[in-house]
């Protein structure tokens, strides 16, 4: 599972979860659709799949002091769209 893989990106944002997701979601759709948005409590998860298997998962969780913690995991770090997704995730910070 991707959850068991080390993140390709771990970062923080001053934006709240919804604002950050609002920025990142259309960027990921442009890179490699389809993108699924799921909620896990206060966290948001964006998932890109290929043949029903997740290839990229971005988890955005609220930070205690405000803002968000972001982790991006990929099934294969060099897979199509991973570098562009990391760039998009950093651009939305």
C-alpha positions in Angstrom: 0.0 0.0 0.0 1.1 3.6 -0.6 0.6 4.3 3.1 3.6 2.1 3.8 5.9 3.9 1.4 8.1 6.8 2.4 6.7 10.2 1.2 8.3 11.7 -1.9 7.3 15.1 -0.3 6.6 16.2 3.2 5.9 19.9 3.7 3.8 22.5 5.4 1.5 25.2 4.2 0.1 28.3 5.9 -3.2 27.7 4.1 -6.0 25.7 5.8 -6.8 22.2 4.3 -9.7 23.4 2.1 -7.8 26.3 0.7 -4.8 24.2 -0.1 -6.9 21.4 -1.7 -8.8 24.0 -3.7 -5.4 25.1 -5.2 -3.9 21.6 -5.7 -6.9 19.6 -7.0 -7.2 21.3 -10.4 -3.4 21.2 -10.8 -3.4 17.4 -10.3 -6.4 17.0 -12.6 -4.5 18.8 -15.3 -1.4 16.6 -14.7 -3.1 13.2 -14.6 -6.8 12.7 -14.3 -8.8 11.3 -12.7 -8.3 12.6 -9.2 -10.5 11.5 -6.3 -11.1 13.7 -3.2 -11.8 11.8 0.0 -12.2 13.0 3.6 -10.8 11.4 6.7 -12.0 13.4 9.6 -10.4 16.9 9.2 -7.9 15.7 6.7 -8.3 15.6 2.9 -6.9 13.0 0.6 -6.4 13.4 -3.1 -5.8 10.1 -4.9 -4.8 9.6 -8.5 -5.4 6.1 -9.8 -4.5 4.0 -12.8 -6.6 0.9 -13.5 -8.2 1.3 -10.0 -4.8 1.2 -8.3 -3.6 4.3 -6.5 -0.4 5.7 -8.1 -0.2 9.0 -6.1 -1.8 10.0 -2.8 -1.6 13.4 -1.3 -2.7 13.7 2.4 -3.4 17.2 3.7 -4.0 17.4 7.5 -4.7 20.4 9.7 -1.7 21.6 11.7 -2.3 22.4 15.4 -1.0 26.0 15.1 -3.0 26.6 11.8 -2.2 25.8 8.3 -1.7 22.3 6.9 0.8 19.4 6.9 1.2 17.8 3.4 2.5 14.3 2.5 2.7 13.0 -1.1 3.3 9.3 -1.7 3.8 7.6 -5.0 3.8 4.0 -6.0 6.8 4.6 -8.2 8.8 7.8 -7.5 9.7 8.2 -11.1 6.2 7.5 -12.5 4.5 9.8 -15.0 3.4 13.0 -13.3 5.1 12.5 -9.9 7.7 15.3 -10.4 4.9 17.7 -11.8 2.7 16.7 -8.8 5.5 17.6 -6.3 6.0 20.9 -8.2 2.2 21.6 -8.0 2.1 20.7 -4.3 5.0 23.1 -3.6 3.4 25.9 -5.7 0.2 25.8 -3.7 2.0 26.2 -0.3 
